[in-house]
Amino acid sequence: MNRRRSEPAKSHLALYIALGLMAVVGTTGGAMHAIYRNAQIRVERQIDQVAGRIEQHELDIQMIDVRAEKLLDRFEIREQLHHLDSDLVPVTHGVVEKVRPLGEAPAVASRS
């Protein structure tokens, strides 16, 4: 029934093969995890860079809008013309005439 202690224990080849496969799978899994995680970190950094560039472009657009509004400000234009001693003068509303666009035909009044 009991084995004799003098007999050497049988080593099972399947056990060593299984341990070897487990070591290979564990090592491969760890390496793949590291590779994929590094790729994920690179993508996150690229996304952060793009987001930073987008924010910078939005800020640039806002600054251009502010400068454009300042250039088109009528009081600023009047002040600049005054400093440049320009001959331009403000136009009153009575002098302004309505002008038809070139492609539009004149309106014909119907006589009844």
Secondary structure, DSSP 8 states (H G I E B T S, - for coil): ----TTS-----HHHHHHHHHHHHHHHHHHHHHHHHHHHHHHHHHHHHHHHHHHHHHHHHHHHHHHHHHHHT-HHHHHHHHHHTT-S-----GGG------TT---------
